Amino acid sequence: MQDVMGMLSSLRRPKLLVEAARVGASEYRRERHLGRILGMTPLRSGPAVFSLFEIETTLNDCRVSGEGGYSASRHVEVLAALIGEAHLLEAARADAAS
């Protein structure tokens, strides 16, 4: 199975969407954002990343199909959280390895 950063880098999304998410990721605070995005108490980073991937995939399907209920701001928010959680997960793995 691909690592989280590999999965994230394999996503093909519009450049503007990704750049906005990167800016949002710099302001991402797990305690403040994750529970609201997932609609539940925050999980550990591993399960949270996979939940965020599922939400992002659904949002991207809506974007591609041109669904009327698509929200670009929600998509940016979820992508920012996904990037932020992936970085937290990678940092935790690096700490565990050292």
Buried (B, 14 or more C-beta within 10 A) or exposed (E): EEEBEEBBEEBEEEEEBBEBBEEBBEEBEBEEBBEEBBEEEBBEBEEBBBBBBEBBEEBBEBBEEEEEEBEEEBBBBBBBBBBBBBBBBBEEBEEEEE
